[in-house]
Amino acid sequence: MIRVVVQNLVHARQWVAHEGDSGFAIGRDAACTVQLPSQFISREHARVERCDQGWELVLAENVNPMTVNGTEVQAGRRCVLGRINEINIAEYALTIEISALQATASHDDDVLAIQRLLHINILRKLDLRLSGGGFDPIPARIELIDATIDNLLQGDFKTQCSTPPLSDALLDHAVRARLASKLASASANGAGPLPYSQQVQIAALEQSVAPLIQAMFNGQAPRAGIDLEQTIDDLMASKGPQLTAQLLENQKRYLINSYLKKVLFDMIFGYGPLQDLIDSPDVSEIMVVCPTLIYVERAGRVVRTRKKFTSPEAATAVLERIVAPMGRRIDRSQPLVDARLKDGSRVNAVIEPLAVRGACITIRKFPTREITVQHLIDWRSLNQLAATFLEAAVRFRSNIVIAGGTGSGKTTLLNALSGMIPSHERLVTIEDAAELSLQQEHVVTLETRPVSAEGTGAVTIRDLLKNALRMRPDRIIVGECRGGEALDMLQAMNTGHAGSMTTLHANSAQDVISRLETMVLTAADLPMAAVRQQVAQSLDLIVYIRRQPRGRRMITQISEVMRVSPTTGEVELRDLLRTDGPEDAAELSLTGYLPTFLPEMVAGGYLDLETWLTPAK
């Protein structure tokens, strides 16, 4: 139970703003549970949410700080709350009293322990190894493991799993897992739930939990764009206890056993606690800080999950399962690895001794559907004006660099632009870990190879670029330029392979030039004047995309690479389109400068000038 008492220090007023078991928002907006009208307080200033330690206060980005129990908490930060908390913001003083923490949260370690024990028993009974490349889910093996799990749950572990408080915690986890599946599907698709199509969770589970979920939502599908973790917490706190109490004991036992069976199958055949996150359509990135701390990105917002690996060894086993099919390895002698999942999702992992807290895994998920420019327009990453110009530039065979920060959407944009390339052209893509998904048929996909255990056999992007020139490509697309391969890329663009594209990390369009110059100099000892001349002659456009503070990915600059200035000796850029206005309403608009190659684009039929310059009604 949480009780919030608010005191207005200016007007000497005091009232109870909240009393209940669910999380809540603090801000000046009327929609906030704890409403604090003040010009110094944002519309939604902070939230009180559940965490593994109980409850925590989470401040929004770009808001004024709050003082919590004498310590100032800055924007974007979070702090764990104790039993009694004094909070000051503007002219308000809040007292947040937490009478009791949720019982099931304190038993999460017990849930992990029972999962670990069950896993160990299965491995012993079937003489399997925890590490290695995983096990193929062939029917005979599934039936054998399924029967083994049933025997354990109906035998040695039956009493343990059906006795409170562990049974209550397991039931909480089982229902949360089902809710997460439903809510994630609704949030990602903007519609009702999708079937929970896990191989080992049979249709009966859908029928068992359906009445419970139906009651939780009063017969309505959850809305899109929800805060998944907070919504589940609120539902379980407000309606979960009463509704789960109405379930029959055999239904509870079935839910618990089905949940444990799925967890164990994920450990043996899948990616352990990451499997649900990988399957979830609304998760775009998974970040394992350490085996017991996992974050995800949903709708541009990074949130903490309750999922954990049962042990550090389990996290290592999942990593080996990921990298083994690609012929790569990760161990103490080679603690860094880049890999990909079967669906193309990119994986980066670091283990001890480099990762001090244990295995650190980052998974950039591969889109489950083809992303087109129209999707980007719908998501307000660009407008029709910019889309029309970029399509004309791609068809005109302009050399394009897409730049931005980590997670800004560079690869997604590159995939979308590649869809505008005519289907008859021969494309060669070069990447460290293949994640581009070009829509054409005539595509040669090349991927680098790391050094072997003997210290030989490495194949770099530079090696592949040089080889690609012998493969008669019409265009070369490099997933990302990071080093000396920039020189080879520029040379390819300048020697008959117009229309090539690549991405790189940079803070602005102008920074792209500086980064390219630096990368070229790492590959060859050339005069700076020659490097700049090469850059100016090779590149046509720089498209800069930025991830806004609230999660929106948006193109903020489209710049033409002009020439080397005769006065400064530097490469000149000219912004053709640039964003104007505040973040929520920002739109790309013409700066007044037109590209120097515009007459050729119009004459060749690539761009209808009148249509492009006339705003849509």
Salt bridges, closest charged atoms under 4 A:
GLU19 OE2 - ARG3 NE 3.59
ASP29 OD2 - ARG43 NH2 2.82
GLU44 OE2 - ARG47 NH1 3.51
GLU49 OE2 - ARG47 NE 3.58
GLU49 OE2 - ARG301 NH2 3.27
ASP52 OD2 - ARG304 NH2 3.09
ASP52 OD2 - LYS308 NZ 3.79
GLU56 OE2 - ARG78 NH1 2.72
ASP108 OD1 - HIS173 NE2 2.84
ASP108 OD1 - ARG306 NH2 2.84
ASP109 OD1 - LYS308 NZ 3.90
ASP110 OD2 - HIS107 ND1 2.91
ASP146 OD1 - LYS261 NZ 3.01
ASP150 OD1 - LYS261 NZ 2.86
ASP172 OD2 - ARG176 NE 2.85
ASP172 OD2 - ARG306 NH1 3.38
GLU206 OE1 - ARG178 NH2 2.91
ASP227 OD2 - ARG301 NH1 2.91
GLU229 OE2 - ARG298 NH1 2.89
ASP233 OD1 - ARG176 NH1 2.82
GLU249 OE2 - LYS252 NZ 3.62
ASP266 OD2 - LYS262 NZ 2.50
ASP276 OD1 - LYS262 NZ 2.64
ASP276 OD2 - LYS307 NZ 3.39
ASP282 OD2 - ARG298 NE 3.02
GLU285 OE1 - ARG364 NE 2.82
GLU297 OE2 - ARG547 NH2 2.97
GLU297 OE1 - ARG553 NH2 3.01
ASP331 OD2 - ARG329 NH1 2.68
GLU425 OE1 - ARG397 NH1 3.01
GLU425 OE1 - ARG475 NE 2.61
ASP432 OD2 - ARG482 NH1 2.29
GLU435 OE2 - ARG346 NH1 2.56
GLU447 OE2 - ARG340 NH1 2.22
ASP474 OD1 - ARG472 NH1 3.29
GLU480 OE2 - ARG482 NE 3.36
GLU480 OE2 - HIS505 ND1 2.73
ASP488 OD2 - ARG462 NE 2.57
GLU517 OE2 - ARG532 NE 3.09
GLU572 OE1 - ARG563 NE 3.40
ASP575 OD2 - ARG578 NH1 2.98
ASP584 OD2 - ARG550 NH1 2.94
